[in-house]
Structure formats: C-alpha cells, structure tokens
Amino acid sequence: MVKEEKMIFEWKDDYSVTIESIDVQHKKLFQILNHLHKSLSEQKSDTDVNKTLKEMEAYTICHFDLEENLMNENGFEKFEEHKKEYEFF
C-alpha cells in the first residue's frame, strides 16, 4: 500500500484570482514549495535543495513577468505598487 504524502502547502480555491493562467502558475509554485519542504525535511543533498531553489527563483521571475504584463495590458490601477513589491522580492 502506497502512503499518500501530505502536502504542507495546499492549494485552496479561495486563493484563485479567477485567471486560469495565473492560477496554474500559483499551483506550480505550491508544488515547488512542497518539493523544497520535502527535500529539507528528508535532509536531501545541498545540490537537490539548491536545484529546487533555483527552479523556484526562475519560475517566480517568469510568473511575475506574466502578472506584470497582464496588469499593464488591462490597466490595473495599482500596477506601480505591485511592480515595486515584485522588485523588492
């Protein structure tokens, strides 16, 4: 019998922004975070942990770019405020 793995970070429909492409990316970020948590809790090698961190960094940059483009294209009134938050990250 295969034990079902408990995810520490679980997607909830309450997190949805109702834009499918963004929700899909948010769910992927949850998967990456769960993989990182698993790697750390199982004391995986530094190489594995660093690979996951680099994946998270690259995916987050891609995700922020998509969100910024969508906000800008749709005249989101708090675009500049969000852009500053992304730059801080």
N, C-alpha and C positions, 0 to 999 in steps of 0.2 A: 504494500500500500504506500503510495506516494503522499508525503506530508505536504499540505498546501502551505506555501510560505506566506507569512503575514507581512504586509507592506506597512512600513512606518508612515509613509506619506501616501495617503489615499485620495484619489480624485473624487470630488463630490459635485453633483450637478449644480450646487449653489455657486461654485467657482466659475461657471460658464459665463462668458461675455457675449454669448449668442452669435459669435462669428466663428464659423466652423474651422477655418484655417488657424485662427488664434487658439481655439480650444484644443485642437490637435497638437499644437506645439506646446501648450501648457501641460497636456498629458504626457508628452515626451519628456519634458523637464522633470515631472514627477518620477518617471521611470529611471531617469539618470540619477536623481537623488536617492531613490531606493537602492539602486545598484551601488552607489557610493556608500550608503549606510551599511549595506551587506558586506562590502569589501572591508570596511573599517571594523565592523563587529566580528568578522571572521579573521581579522588580522592578516589580510592578504598582503602581498608584497607592496613595497613602495611604488614599484613600477605599475602595478594594477591600479592602485589608488591615483597615482599621477595621471595615468591614461584616462581615467574617468573624470578627473578634474579638468583636464584639457578638453575632453568631449563636452563637458558642461559649459566651459568657457566659450568654446566655438559655437555651440548651439544657442547659448544665450545671446551672443552677439548677433547671430543670424535672426533670432526671434525679435530682438529689439529693433533691428533694421526693418523687419516686416511691420511691426506695430507702428513704428515712426512713419513709415510710408503710408500706411492705412490712415493714420491720424491726420497726416498732412493732406492727403488726397481728399479726405472727407471734411476738411475744415474744422477739425476738433479744436474747440476754443481754448483748451488747456494744454495745447501741444507743446509750447515752450516750457511749461512747468514740468511736464513729463520728460521732455528731452533732457532737462537738467538732471532729473533723477537718474536717467539712464547713463548719463555721462559720469555721475558720481559712482555708479556701480562699476 
